[in-house]
């Protein structure tokens, strides 16, 4: 699974530009009345998949952020041998 920091890389930024360019091309093709229903369905499928890939960054950014204090507590629990559930009783 990809993490939020994966989407901040230069590689992801270049890939996003390429995917957005291709998405625009497919949208323009989709607007063309010269294609039959089968070709139009293939184009729409491509559009859908590109949008799904591009939305991965949004999904990663919507993940719950972890409070740094919470992480510090995890280290302390490991040292004492307690589980988090035992500390809340």
C-alpha positions as CSV (number, residue, x, y, z in Angstrom):
1,X,0.0,0.0,0.0
2,X,1.2,3.5,-0.8
3,X,1.8,6.0,1.9
4,X,1.2,9.7,1.9
5,X,4.9,10.5,1.5
6,X,5.0,8.5,-1.7
7,X,2.8,11.1,-3.4
8,X,5.2,13.9,-2.6
9,X,8.0,12.5,-4.7
10,X,9.1,14.0,-8.0
11,X,8.3,10.7,-9.7
12,X,4.7,10.8,-8.6
13,X,4.5,14.5,-9.7
14,X,5.8,13.5,-13.2
15,X,3.5,10.5,-13.4
16,X,0.5,12.6,-12.4
17,X,1.3,15.1,-15.2
18,X,1.5,12.2,-17.7
19,X,-1.7,10.7,-16.4
20,X,-3.6,14.0,-16.5
21,X,-2.4,14.6,-20.1
22,X,-3.7,11.1,-21.1
23,X,-6.9,11.7,-19.2
24,X,-7.5,14.9,-21.2
25,X,-6.8,13.0,-24.5
26,X,-9.3,10.3,-23.6
27,X,-11.9,12.9,-22.6
28,X,-11.5,14.6,-26.0
29,X,-11.9,11.2,-27.7
30,X,-15.0,10.4,-25.7
31,X,-16.6,13.6,-26.9
32,X,-16.1,12.5,-30.5
33,X,-19.4,11.3,-32.1
34,X,-17.5,9.0,-34.6
35,X,-17.0,6.1,-32.2
36,X,-19.4,3.2,-31.7
37,X,-20.7,2.1,-28.3
38,X,-17.9,-0.5,-27.9
39,X,-15.1,2.0,-28.5
40,X,-16.8,4.6,-26.3
41,X,-17.1,2.1,-23.5
42,X,-13.4,1.3,-23.7
43,X,-12.5,5.0,-23.7
44,X,-14.8,5.6,-20.6
45,X,-13.2,2.6,-18.9
46,X,-9.7,4.2,-19.5
47,X,-11.0,7.5,-18.1
48,X,-12.3,5.7,-15.0
49,X,-9.1,3.9,-14.3
50,X,-6.9,7.0,-14.7
51,X,-9.2,8.9,-12.3
52,X,-8.9,6.0,-9.9
53,X,-5.1,6.1,-10.0
54,X,-5.0,9.8,-9.7
55,X,-7.3,9.6,-6.6
56,X,-4.8,7.5,-4.7
57,X,-3.0,10.6,-3.5
58,X,-6.3,12.0,-2.1
59,X,-7.1,8.7,-0.4
60,X,-3.6,8.7,1.3
61,X,-4.0,12.3,2.4
62,X,-7.4,11.4,4.0
63,X,-5.8,8.8,6.2
64,X,-5.9,9.6,9.9
65,X,-2.8,11.3,11.0
66,X,-1.0,9.9,14.0
67,X,-0.3,12.2,16.9
68,X,3.4,12.2,17.7
69,X,2.6,12.1,21.4
70,X,0.7,8.9,20.7
71,X,3.8,7.4,19.1
72,X,5.9,8.3,22.1
73,X,3.5,6.4,24.3
74,X,3.8,3.3,22.2
75,X,7.6,3.2,22.8
76,X,7.1,3.6,26.6
77,X,4.5,0.7,26.6
78,X,7.0,-1.6,24.8
79,X,9.6,-0.9,27.5
80,X,7.3,-1.6,30.4
81,X,5.8,-4.7,28.7
82,X,2.3,-3.4,28.9
83,X,-0.3,-3.4,26.1
84,X,-2.2,-0.2,25.4
85,X,-5.5,-1.9,26.5
86,X,-3.9,-2.6,29.9
87,X,-3.2,1.1,30.5
88,X,-6.8,2.2,30.0
89,X,-8.2,0.0,32.8
